[in-house]
Amino acid sequence: MSVLTAPTAPTHELPGARFTSLATPSLGTTETAVWTVEILPGTDAALHEVTREEIFVGLAGEALATLAGVEHRLGEGDALVVPSGVEFSIAAAGPAPFRALVCLPVGGQAVMGGGEPFTPPWAL
């Protein structure tokens, strides 16, 4: 398999955030899950961590990411590298939605509030 056709609409929606799965195990990948996220302005940032390194690449808009308690601004073309086991959050910073391309190794999971690890549905 070499080409996965992009969906015409988001594949998963949460209040204030839309996720579009692009290349995931359910679509045939074995090493890396890739999706886009769109975060609407005013959406509360959910503090969480991941079990594998996760990378966000800004596509449009601006974001404010908090990584291990330190705030970072992200814009178009900027990459946020989130190490495993480090608490972080990301939110739109400005009047426009923040859009990013996100990559996570297959098997990577999220952990929220010290709970049990789970695989986000957009990474399956």
Residue pairs with C-beta under 8 A, 6 or more apart in sequence:
1 28
4 22
4 23
4 27
4 28
6 20
6 22
7 20
7 21
7 22
9 20
10 18
10 19
10 20
10 38
11 19
11 20
11 21
11 35
11 122
12 18
12 19
12 20
12 21
12 120
12 121
12 122
13 19
15 43
16 39
16 40
16 42
16 43
16 44
17 37
17 38
17 39
17 40
17 43
18 37
18 38
19 35
19 36
19 37
19 120
19 122
20 35
20 36
20 37
20 38
20 122
21 27
21 33
21 35
21 122
21 123
21 124
22 34
22 35
22 36
23 29
23 32
23 33
23 34
24 33
24 34
24 35
24 122
24 123
24 124
25 33
25 106
25 124
26 124
29 106
30 106
31 105
31 106
32 103
32 104
32 105
32 106
33 103
33 104
33 105
33 106
33 108
33 122
33 123
33 124
34 101
34 102
34 103
35 101
35 102
35 122
35 123
36 59
36 99
36 100
36 101
36 102
37 56
37 99
37 100
37 102
37 122
38 97
38 98
38 99
39 63
39 90
39 91
39 92
39 97
39 98
39 99
40 92
40 97
41 92
41 94
41 95
41 96
41 97
42 92
43 91
43 92
44 91
45 64
45 66
45 89
45 90
45 91
46 89
46 112
47 66
47 87
47 88
47 89
47 112
47 113
48 87
48 88
48 89
48 110
48 111
48 112
48 113
49 84
49 85
49 86
49 87
49 88
49 110
49 111
50 82
50 84
50 104
50 108
50 109
50 110
50 111
51 84
51 85
51 107
51 108
51 109
51 110
51 111
51 117
52 84
52 104
52 105
52 107
52 108
52 109
53 81
53 82
53 83
53 84
53 104
53 105
53 108
54 81
54 82
54 102
54 103
54 104
54 108
55 79
55 80
55 81
55 82
55 102
55 103
55 104
56 63
56 65
56 74
56 79
56 80
56 82
56 90
56 100
56 101
56 102
57 77
57 78
57 79
57 100
57 101
57 102
57 103
58 74
58 75
58 76
58 77
58 78
58 79
58 80
58 98
58 99
58 100
59 76
59 99
59 100
59 101
60 76
60 96
60 97
60 98
60 99
61 75
61 76
61 92
61 94
61 96
61 97
61 98
61 99
62 73
62 74
62 75
62 92
62 93
62 94
62 96
62 98
63 73
63 74
63 75
63 80
63 90
63 91
63 92
63 93
63 98
63 100
64 71
64 72
64 73
64 74
64 90
64 91
64 92
64 93
65 71
65 72
65 73
65 74
65 80
65 88
65 89
65 90
65 91
66 72
66 88
66 89
66 90
67 80
67 82
67 86
67 88
68 86
68 87
68 88
69 87
72 80
73 93
74 80
74 90
74 98
74 100
80 90
82 88
84 108
90 98
90 100
91 98
92 98
104 123
106 123
108 119
108 123
109 117
109 118
109 119
109 120
110 117
110 118
110 119
110 120
111 117
111 118
